[in-house]
Amino acid sequence: MRTAARGGGLRYGAGAAAAEFATVAATFLLVFFGLIETALAVYDYNAVCTAAREAVRYAIVHSPASANPATTVQIQQVAEGYAASLDPTKLTVTVSWPADANLPAQKDAEVQVAYLYQMRIPFFSSVSMSLTSTSRMLVSQ
C-alpha cells in the first residue's frame, strides 16, 4: 500500500504483497497440476489393470484347447477394447500360455498389458512412466 511519507516521498508496501502472492500462487498451481496429473496416471493404470484382467478372462474361456479357440490377436483386441481411453500406439499386449506351477498337466493364460504414460506438468520436462499389469488364470477347458 502506498502512503505519503513526510517529505513528499512514497513508501512501497504493495510490492511485497505482490511478490508473496506470486510465490504462493506458483506453488499452489504446481501442486494443483501435479495432483491432476497423478489422478490421470491412476486412472490410466486402472484402465491397464482392467484390460489385462478382462483379456485373461476371455483367454481362459477361449483357450487353444476349447471348442471355440481364440487367436492371440483376438485376445489382444479384447484388451485394447477395455483400454479404449488409452492411446493405442503406446499400448503393448502380450499373451502367453505358461504351465501351471500347481497343476503341471494344466496350462494358465497370462496377459500382460503395458502402457507408456507421459506425465506433463507445466514448466517441467515431460516424464515417461511405464504402467504395467499382468493377469494370470488357470485355463478352464
One Martini backbone bead per residue (centre of mass of N, CA, C, O) as a GRO file, in nm:
protein
  141
    1MET     BB    1   0.097   0.035   0.022
    2ARG     BB    2   0.050   0.367  -0.036
    3THR     BB    3   0.218   0.631   0.136
    4ALA     BB    4   0.257   0.928   0.266
    5ALA     BB    5   0.540   1.095   0.340
    6ARG     BB    6   0.762   1.273   0.454
    7GLY     BB    7   0.860   1.482   0.187
    8GLY     BB    8   0.673   1.335  -0.058
    9GLY     BB    9   0.715   1.045  -0.041
   10LEU     BB   10   0.701   0.691  -0.111
   11ARG     BB   11   0.571   0.389   0.001
   12TYR     BB   12   0.644   0.034  -0.060
   13GLY     BB   13   0.412  -0.247   0.010
   14ALA     BB   14   0.287  -0.386  -0.248
   15GLY     BB   15   0.531  -0.555  -0.354
   16ALA     BB   16   0.532  -0.775  -0.135
   17ALA     BB   17   0.250  -0.890  -0.191
   18ALA     BB   18   0.306  -0.973  -0.485
   19ALA     BB   19   0.540  -1.169  -0.426
   20GLU     BB   20   0.383  -1.356  -0.236
   21PHE     BB   21   0.162  -1.433  -0.436
   22ALA     BB   22   0.345  -1.557  -0.653
   23THR     BB   23   0.458  -1.782  -0.477
   24VAL     BB   24   0.191  -1.914  -0.387
   25ALA     BB   25   0.063  -1.956  -0.668
   26ALA     BB   26   0.285  -2.132  -0.791
   27THR     BB   27   0.268  -2.357  -0.582
   28PHE     BB   28  -0.029  -2.425  -0.613
   29LEU     BB   29  -0.024  -2.492  -0.920
   30LEU     BB   30   0.180  -2.720  -0.904
   31VAL     BB   31   0.015  -2.902  -0.716
   32PHE     BB   32  -0.242  -2.913  -0.887
   33PHE     BB   33  -0.117  -3.035  -1.150
   34GLY     BB   34   0.007  -3.280  -1.007
   35LEU     BB   35  -0.263  -3.398  -0.913
   36ILE     BB   36  -0.390  -3.435  -1.188
   37GLU     BB   37  -0.171  -3.622  -1.310
   38THR     BB   38  -0.200  -3.844  -1.097
   39ALA     BB   39  -0.496  -3.908  -1.157
   40LEU     BB   40  -0.446  -3.990  -1.454
   41ALA     BB   41  -0.251  -4.222  -1.391
   42VAL     BB   42  -0.451  -4.391  -1.224
   43TYR     BB   43  -0.662  -4.421  -1.445
   44ASP     BB   44  -0.474  -4.565  -1.649
   45TYR     BB   45  -0.399  -4.802  -1.463
   46ASN     BB   46  -0.686  -4.908  -1.439
   47ALA     BB   47  -0.715  -4.971  -1.743
   48VAL     BB   48  -0.482  -5.175  -1.755
   49CYS     BB   49  -0.596  -5.377  -1.545
   50THR     BB   50  -0.866  -5.432  -1.686
   51ALA     BB   51  -0.753  -5.537  -1.954
   52ALA     BB   52  -0.600  -5.782  -1.837
   53ARG     BB   53  -0.835  -5.919  -1.689
   54GLU     BB   54  -1.037  -5.949  -1.933
   55ALA     BB   55  -0.844  -6.099  -2.128
   56VAL     BB   56  -0.797  -6.350  -1.945
   57ARG     BB   57  -1.092  -6.435  -1.934
   58TYR     BB   58  -1.115  -6.483  -2.237
   59ALA     BB   59  -0.877  -6.690  -2.259
   60ILE     BB   60  -0.990  -6.923  -2.071
   61VAL     BB   61  -1.240  -6.977  -2.259
   62HIS     BB   62  -1.046  -6.933  -2.540
   63SER     BB   63  -0.864  -7.166  -2.570
   64PRO     BB   64  -0.688  -7.394  -2.759
   65ALA     BB   65  -0.874  -7.638  -2.615
   66SER     BB   66  -1.127  -7.534  -2.712
   67ALA     BB   67  -1.408  -7.514  -2.915
   68ASN     BB   68  -1.346  -7.177  -2.920
   69PRO     BB   69  -1.079  -7.052  -3.028
   70ALA     BB   70  -0.838  -6.803  -2.977
   71THR     BB   71  -0.647  -6.565  -3.075
   72THR     BB   72  -0.410  -6.343  -2.999
   73VAL     BB   73  -0.545  -6.105  -3.143
   74GLN     BB   74  -0.820  -6.126  -3.000
   75ILE     BB   75  -0.710  -6.080  -2.714
   76GLN     BB   76  -0.585  -5.804  -2.775
   77GLN     BB   77  -0.855  -5.669  -2.856
   78VAL     BB   78  -0.986  -5.691  -2.583
   79ALA     BB   79  -0.781  -5.516  -2.433
   80GLU     BB   80  -0.815  -5.263  -2.617
   81GLY     BB   81  -1.119  -5.226  -2.554
   82TYR     BB   82  -1.068  -5.171  -2.237
   83ALA     BB   83  -0.840  -4.939  -2.349
   84ALA     BB   84  -0.983  -4.690  -2.506
   85SER     BB   85  -0.859  -4.434  -2.341
   86LEU     BB   86  -0.602  -4.513  -2.477
   87ASP     BB   87  -0.314  -4.508  -2.652
   88PRO     BB   88  -0.248  -4.751  -2.891
   89THR     BB   89   0.064  -4.678  -2.950
   90LYS     BB   90   0.134  -4.730  -2.615
   91LEU     BB   91   0.029  -5.028  -2.641
   92THR     BB   92   0.097  -5.351  -2.480
   93VAL     BB   93   0.023  -5.696  -2.572
   94THR     BB   94   0.068  -6.007  -2.389
   95VAL     BB   95   0.048  -6.356  -2.478
   96SER     BB   96   0.031  -6.655  -2.269
   97TRP     BB   97   0.101  -7.033  -2.197
   98PRO     BB   98   0.168  -7.140  -1.912
   99ALA     BB   99   0.250  -7.347  -1.677
  100ASP     BB  100   0.130  -7.483  -1.400
  101ALA     BB  101   0.263  -7.517  -1.081
  102ASN     BB  102   0.026  -7.701  -0.944
  103LEU     BB  103  -0.069  -7.803  -1.252
  104PRO     BB  104   0.114  -7.952  -1.494
  105ALA     BB  105  -0.131  -8.040  -1.692
  106GLN     BB  106  -0.182  -7.742  -1.694
  107LYS     BB  107  -0.286  -7.421  -1.807
  108ASP     BB  108  -0.219  -7.087  -1.851
  109ALA     BB  109  -0.326  -6.754  -1.863
  110GLU     BB  110  -0.138  -6.468  -1.994
  111VAL     BB  111  -0.161  -6.108  -1.940
  112GLN     BB  112   0.019  -5.826  -2.070
  113VAL     BB  113   0.004  -5.476  -1.985
  114ALA     BB  114   0.143  -5.188  -2.153
  115TYR     BB  115   0.207  -4.834  -2.068
  116LEU     BB  116   0.301  -4.515  -2.194
  117TYR     BB  117   0.337  -4.252  -1.974
  118GLN     BB  118   0.284  -3.894  -1.990
  119MET     BB  119   0.406  -3.656  -1.779
  120ARG     BB  120   0.249  -3.323  -1.756
  121ILE     BB  121   0.404  -3.036  -1.628
  122PRO     BB  122   0.423  -2.726  -1.600
  123PHE     BB  123   0.763  -2.626  -1.642
  124PHE     BB  124   0.830  -2.928  -1.709
  125SER     BB  125   0.953  -3.210  -1.785
  126SER     BB  126   0.885  -3.490  -1.934
  127VAL     BB  127   0.746  -3.798  -1.800
  128SER     BB  128   0.808  -4.142  -1.812
  129MET     BB  129   0.579  -4.421  -1.769
  130SER     BB  130   0.533  -4.760  -1.680
  131LEU     BB  131   0.232  -4.932  -1.719
  132THR     BB  132   0.177  -5.247  -1.545
  133SER     BB  133  -0.009  -5.559  -1.615
  134THR     BB  134  -0.076  -5.888  -1.469
  135SER     BB  135  -0.261  -6.178  -1.577
  136ARG     BB  136  -0.351  -6.501  -1.412
  137MET     BB  137  -0.508  -6.810  -1.529
  138LEU     BB  138  -0.684  -7.088  -1.532
  139VAL     BB  139  -0.777  -7.303  -1.752
  140SER     BB  140  -1.112  -7.428  -1.807
  141GLN     BB  141  -1.050  -7.661  -2.053
   0.00000   0.00000   0.00000
